[in-house]
């Protein structure tokens, strides 16, 4: 109980979004056990946004419907190169 009160009084934890060269995504402050609201997808010229991951190596996808804040959190954007194919060409 003391830990919960401490975290609530001090604003909880910061969740940061590392867009890996894409547009900036604002961090949020949440309490322990909160779910992270899905942020607007960042944009990066020549790439398509491919989701948020828990690790910089992009091996553990963050599931916004299941994963909860357990402490300070940084999520990493994954990108896929956009196809150069264009039906008008």
Secondary structure, 3 states (H helix, E strand, C coil): CHHHHHHHHCCCEEEEEECCCCCCCCCEEECCCCCCCCCCCCCCCCEEEEEEECCCCCCCECCCCCCCCCCCEEEEEEEEECCCCCCCC
